Amino acid sequence: MIGLILARFFLRDYPGPLSLKWIFTSLMHHEMTHVFQWNGEGKTPAPLVEGIADYTVLKANYNPPGFNMPGSGDRWDQGYDYTARFLEYCDELVPDFVAKLNNMMRKTYDVSFFHNLTGKPVEELWKDYKAKYANKASEVIKS
């Protein structure tokens, strides 16, 4: 509910380059994800909860300008679009990864869920993710 109230104030004063309808739809994808996602009865870290919501925005193709590129970030649990991009990578490894992770978070949360789903601990997944996009990230910076 708080997110929707904050979104209302954001939209009221929105000066951005995109149409108000587009940005509203993007915000609704994010906020409605929170309605339907599990959070391990409060045990799931907030950056992962927000990353899943931004993953929904990304998959719906409503990611706004400035949304981080694949490979960006310093930690997998940095939150929002950083975590969304990492989850996108995990979903490439294991189809429906995010849906499966969400289902596992119904009653609790443990970082080992990543290992259970992929066969690798999250730290190794993060290392592989960063390696996959290392050259692409430097190409983006150069251009």
Secondary structure, DSSP 8 states (H G I E B T S, - for coil): -HHHHHHHHHHHT---SS-HHHHHHHHHHHHHHHHH---GGGTS-HHHHHHHHHHHHHHTT---TT---TT--S-TTS-HHHHHHHHHHHHHHSTTHHHHHHHHTTT---THHHHHHHSS-HHHHHHHHHHHHHHHHHHHHH-
